[in-house]
Amino acid sequence: MFQTIPLFPGIPGGPELLIVLLVLVLLFGANKIPKLARSTGQAMGEFQRGRNEIEEELKQMESTDEDDEDDEATAASPSTATETTSTSTSTSTSSDSNSN
């Protein structure tokens, strides 16, 4: 009546997985499978460490770029603030001389 449709047709299920494991045992032997699994795990760990290092370097580069942009903006701001302060000082000086 109802037909079961697999959600992921490319992923092997129970019987297919058993057949794959049987073929692996026949090809490599029972002694080599743990060694293969161990080396695969080590390779995955090295890959993840490398990926994490690259991500950290990218984050550091981004933060360095942002710091440089902030420094440039800060470097431009004090000169503007100095000009404003000197203008205010000269205005107050001229107003003081006018009141005398």
MDAnalysis code that builds the backbone (N, CA, C; Angstrom):
import MDAnalysis as mda
import numpy as np

u = mda.Universe.empty(300, n_residues=100, atom_resindex=np.repeat(np.arange(100), 3), trajectory=True)
u.add_TopologyAttr("name", ["N", "CA", "C"] * 100)
u.add_TopologyAttr("resid", np.arange(1, 101))
u.add_TopologyAttr("resname", ["MET", "PHE", "GLN", "THR", "ILE", "PRO", "LEU", "PHE", "PRO", "GLY", "ILE", "PRO", "GLY", "GLY", "PRO", "GLU", "LEU", "LEU", "ILE", "VAL", "LEU", "LEU", "VAL", "LEU", "VAL", "LEU", "LEU", "PHE", "GLY", "ALA", "ASN", "LYS", "ILE", "PRO", "LYS", "LEU", "ALA", "ARG", "SER", "THR", "GLY", "GLN", "ALA", "MET", "GLY", "GLU", "PHE", "GLN", "ARG", "GLY", "ARG", "ASN", "GLU", "ILE", "GLU", "GLU", "GLU", "LEU", "LYS", "GLN", "MET", "GLU", "SER", "THR", "ASP", "GLU", "ASP", "ASP", "GLU", "ASP", "ASP", "GLU", "ALA", "THR", "ALA", "ALA", "SER", "PRO", "SER", "THR", "ALA", "THR", "GLU", "THR", "THR", "SER", "THR", "SER", "THR", "SER", "THR", "SER", "THR", "SER", "SER", "ASP", "SER", "ASN", "SER", "ASN"])
u.atoms.positions = np.array([
    [0.813, -1.176, 0.000],
    [0.000, 0.000, 0.000],
    [0.869, 1.257, 0.000],
    [1.685, 1.463, 1.046],
    [2.607, 2.603, 1.079],
    [3.994, 2.131, 0.687],
    [4.647, 2.925, -0.102],
    [5.984, 2.569, -0.528],
    [6.982, 3.465, 0.193],
    [8.028, 2.855, 0.733],
    [9.034, 3.612, 1.456],
    [9.994, 4.255, 0.460],
    [10.138, 5.578, 0.584],
    [11.050, 6.319, -0.283],
    [12.202, 6.801, 0.590],
    [13.431, 6.427, 0.244],
    [14.564, 6.854, 1.070],
    [14.771, 8.370, 0.963],
    [15.116, 8.979, 2.096],
    [15.369, 10.415, 2.106],
    [16.657, 10.756, 1.362],
    [17.674, 9.936, 1.554],
    [18.967, 10.151, 0.912],
    [19.329, 8.901, 0.119],
    [19.000, 8.865, -1.152],
    [19.225, 7.638, -1.917],
    [20.698, 7.291, -2.113],
    [21.624, 8.236, -1.958],
    [23.031, 7.963, -2.183],
    [23.733, 7.362, -0.984],
    [23.125, 7.404, 0.196],
    [23.763, 6.900, 1.408],
    [23.359, 5.442, 1.616],
    [24.349, 4.558, 1.770],
    [24.003, 3.139, 1.961],
    [23.336, 2.899, 3.312],
    [22.369, 2.009, 3.315],
    [21.659, 1.655, 4.538],
    [22.285, 0.458, 5.211],
    [21.514, -0.268, 6.002],
    [22.004, -1.413, 6.765],
    [22.622, -2.516, 5.927],
    [21.864, -3.137, 5.004],
    [22.430, -4.245, 4.221],
    [23.611, -3.811, 3.343],
    [23.513, -2.634, 2.756],
    [24.607, -2.154, 1.908],
    [25.873, -1.911, 2.728],
    [25.688, -1.392, 3.932],
    [26.821, -1.115, 4.807],
    [27.522, -2.410, 5.218],
    [26.746, -3.454, 5.482],
    [27.346, -4.751, 5.819],
    [28.150, -5.313, 4.645],
    [27.648, -5.163, 3.450],
    [28.367, -5.642, 2.268],
    [29.677, -4.876, 2.100],
    [29.643, -3.572, 2.298],
    [30.857, -2.751, 2.180],
    [31.877, -3.181, 3.223],
    [31.444, -3.395, 4.466],
    [32.361, -3.842, 5.519],
    [32.952, -5.208, 5.204],
    [32.156, -6.112, 4.669],
    [32.645, -7.436, 4.288],
    [33.707, -7.331, 3.194],
    [33.472, -6.494, 2.213],
    [34.452, -6.296, 1.138],
    [35.740, -5.702, 1.700],
    [35.634, -4.757, 2.628],
    [36.831, -4.178, 3.248],
    [37.646, -5.232, 3.991],
    [36.967, -6.093, 4.729],
    [37.669, -7.154, 5.456],
    [38.360, -8.100, 4.480],
    [37.696, -8.436, 3.386],
    [38.297, -9.331, 2.394],
    [39.498, -8.691, 1.695],
    [39.406, -7.404, 1.399],
    [40.496, -6.727, 0.691],
    [41.712, -6.471, 1.581],
    [41.467, -5.927, 2.763],
    [42.578, -5.480, 3.603],
    [42.920, -6.441, 4.734],
    [42.039, -7.293, 5.093],
    [42.271, -8.191, 6.219],
    [41.854, -7.514, 7.520],
    [41.526, -8.330, 8.498],
    [41.028, -7.808, 9.771],
    [42.105, -7.054, 10.540],
    [43.382, -7.362, 10.318],
    [44.455, -6.710, 11.063],
    [44.738, -5.289, 10.576],
    [44.547, -5.041, 9.301],
    [44.894, -3.735, 8.746],
    [43.790, -2.700, 8.899],
    [42.564, -3.107, 9.117],
    [41.450, -2.157, 9.210],
    [41.632, -1.176, 10.368],
    [42.022, -1.615, 11.581],
    [42.251, -0.623, 12.651],
    [43.370, 0.357, 12.314],
    [44.417, -0.121, 11.634],
    [45.506, 0.768, 11.237],
    [45.011, 1.811, 10.222],
    [44.187, 1.361, 9.276],
    [43.628, 2.287, 8.294],
    [42.720, 3.312, 8.961],
    [41.911, 2.849, 9.907],
    [41.019, 3.766, 10.618],
    [41.826, 4.775, 11.432],
    [42.893, 4.325, 12.074],
    [43.740, 5.206, 12.879],
    [44.409, 6.258, 12.003],
    [44.974, 5.825, 10.886],
    [45.651, 6.776, 10.001],
    [44.656, 7.761, 9.376],
    [43.456, 7.298, 9.086],
    [42.420, 8.186, 8.565],
    [42.038, 9.227, 9.610],
    [41.902, 8.793, 10.861],
    [41.584, 9.725, 11.947],
    [42.684, 10.748, 12.158],
    [43.939, 10.306, 12.087],
    [45.058, 11.238, 12.243],
    [45.081, 12.252, 11.100],
    [44.822, 11.792, 9.893],
    [44.798, 12.704, 8.745],
    [43.679, 13.732, 8.896],
    [42.522, 13.286, 9.365],
    [41.413, 14.217, 9.577],
    [41.761, 15.237, 10.658],
    [42.420, 14.785, 11.724],
    [42.840, 15.695, 12.792],
    [43.822, 16.737, 12.288],
    [44.794, 16.329, 11.478],
    [45.757, 17.273, 10.910],
    [45.068, 18.273, 9.983],
    [44.124, 17.790, 9.224],
    [43.379, 18.673, 8.327],
    [42.614, 19.717, 9.134],
    [41.952, 19.288, 10.224],
    [41.200, 20.229, 11.048],
    [42.126, 21.238, 11.713],
    [43.285, 20.794, 12.194],
    [44.243, 21.722, 12.805],
    [44.715, 22.751, 11.790],
    [45.014, 22.294, 10.593],
    [45.441, 23.213, 9.540],
    [44.364, 24.213, 9.184],
    [43.139, 23.743, 9.094],
    [42.016, 24.632, 8.798],
    [41.833, 25.662, 9.894],
    [41.943, 25.235, 11.167],
    [41.806, 26.161, 12.283],
    [42.913, 27.212, 12.273],
    [44.140, 26.796, 11.947],
    [45.245, 27.748, 11.879],
    [45.009, 28.797, 10.802],
    [44.524, 28.358, 9.655],
    [44.257, 29.292, 8.564],
    [43.133, 30.253, 8.955],
    [42.084, 29.744, 9.607],
    [40.994, 30.608, 10.040],
    [41.485, 31.640, 11.045],
    [42.366, 31.238, 11.985],
    [42.912, 32.175, 12.968],
    [43.762, 33.245, 12.285],
    [44.573, 32.840, 11.304],
    [45.393, 33.806, 10.574],
    [44.515, 34.810, 9.834],
    [43.424, 34.333, 9.220],
    [42.520, 35.239, 8.523],
    [41.861, 36.221, 9.488],
    [41.457, 35.729, 10.661],
    [40.861, 36.613, 11.666],
    [41.863, 37.652, 12.138],
    [43.118, 37.243, 12.334],
    [44.150, 38.187, 12.755],
    [44.398, 39.227, 11.672],
    [44.406, 38.794, 10.421],
    [44.603, 39.746, 9.321],
    [43.454, 40.736, 9.251],
    [42.219, 40.251, 9.441],
    [41.062, 41.134, 9.423],
    [41.127, 42.133, 10.561],
    [41.479, 41.667, 11.757],
    [41.551, 42.579, 12.903],
    [42.694, 43.571, 12.726],
    [43.799, 43.142, 12.115],
    [44.911, 44.052, 11.848],
    [44.489, 45.107, 10.836],
    [43.756, 44.705, 9.800],
    [43.271, 45.661, 8.808],
    [42.319, 46.655, 9.445],
    [41.431, 46.187, 10.323],
    [40.497, 47.075, 11.002],
    [41.250, 48.031, 11.922],
    [42.281, 47.538, 12.607],
    [43.078, 48.391, 13.482],
    [43.797, 49.459, 12.670],
    [44.324, 49.066, 11.501],
    [45.001, 50.031, 10.641],
    [44.031, 51.109, 10.166],
    [42.814, 50.705, 9.802],
    [41.811, 51.669, 9.366],
    [41.426, 52.589, 10.514],
    [41.300, 52.035, 11.732],
    [40.987, 52.848, 12.897],
    [42.116, 53.817, 13.196],
    [43.363, 53.359, 13.055],
    [44.516, 54.218, 13.291],
    [44.557, 55.355, 12.280],
    [44.249, 55.056, 11.020],
    [44.235, 56.093, 9.993],
    [43.133, 57.107, 10.279],
    [41.969, 56.634, 10.704],
    [40.872, 57.531, 11.022],
    [41.224, 58.370, 12.247],
    [41.872, 57.765, 13.232],
    [42.274, 58.480, 14.439],
    [43.366, 59.484, 14.106],
    [44.263, 59.132, 13.209],
    [45.337, 60.043, 12.816],
    [44.757, 61.260, 12.097],
    [43.712, 61.088, 11.330],
    [43.087, 62.195, 10.623],
    [42.259, 63.044, 11.583],
    [41.658, 62.467, 12.574],
    [40.789, 63.178, 13.505],
    [41.532, 64.177, 14.389],
    [42.684, 63.872, 14.973],
    [43.345, 64.843, 15.839],
    [43.745, 66.108, 15.096],
    [44.138, 66.033, 13.841],
    [44.499, 67.238, 13.100],
    [43.274, 68.115, 12.918],
    [42.114, 67.510, 12.696],
    [40.882, 68.269, 12.582],
    [40.531, 68.880, 13.924],
    [40.712, 68.111, 15.004],
    [40.413, 68.625, 16.336],
    [41.360, 69.755, 16.694],
    [42.617, 69.694, 16.299],
    [43.586, 70.740, 16.578],
    [43.212, 72.015, 15.843],
    [42.797, 71.873, 14.584],
    [42.379, 73.047, 13.816],
    [41.167, 73.699, 14.450],
    [40.220, 72.893, 14.917],
    [39.021, 73.417, 15.553],
    [39.388, 74.128, 16.845],
    [40.287, 73.556, 17.619],
    [40.704, 74.167, 18.873],
    [41.425, 75.480, 18.621],
    [42.306, 75.532, 17.655],
    [43.031, 76.769, 17.365],
    [42.079, 77.836, 16.839],
    [41.069, 77.451, 16.081],
    [40.085, 78.404, 15.587],
    [39.280, 78.951, 16.755],
    [38.903, 78.100, 17.677],
    [38.146, 78.540, 18.847],
    [38.974, 79.465, 19.697],
    [40.237, 79.187, 19.844],
    [41.124, 80.009, 20.647],
    [41.298, 81.374, 20.003],
    [41.482, 81.413, 18.696],
    [41.662, 82.702, 18.026],
    [40.377, 83.492, 18.060],
    [39.230, 82.838, 18.010],
    [37.952, 83.546, 18.083],
    [37.770, 84.146, 19.448],
    [38.084, 83.398, 20.497],
    [37.923, 83.925, 21.847],
    [38.923, 85.039, 22.110],
    [40.102, 84.977, 21.523],
    [41.118, 86.014, 21.699],
    [40.661, 87.302, 21.014],
    [40.096, 87.197, 19.840],
    [39.637, 88.379, 19.137],
    [38.425, 88.991, 19.839],
    [37.565, 88.187, 20.425],
    [36.423, 88.707, 21.148],
    [36.863, 89.372, 22.436],
    [37.958, 88.866, 23.051],
    [38.502, 89.502, 24.255],
    [39.084, 90.870, 23.917],
    [39.744, 90.966, 22.794],
    [40.357, 92.240, 22.419],
    [39.288, 93.271, 22.011],
    [38.155, 92.812, 21.495],
    [37.072, 93.717, 21.114],
    [36.375, 94.271, 22.345],
    [36.320, 93.515, 23.408],
    [35.637, 93.983, 24.617],
    [36.447, 95.031, 25.353],
    [37.760, 95.135, 25.147],
    [38.604, 96.136, 25.827],
    [38.441, 97.416, 25.164],
])
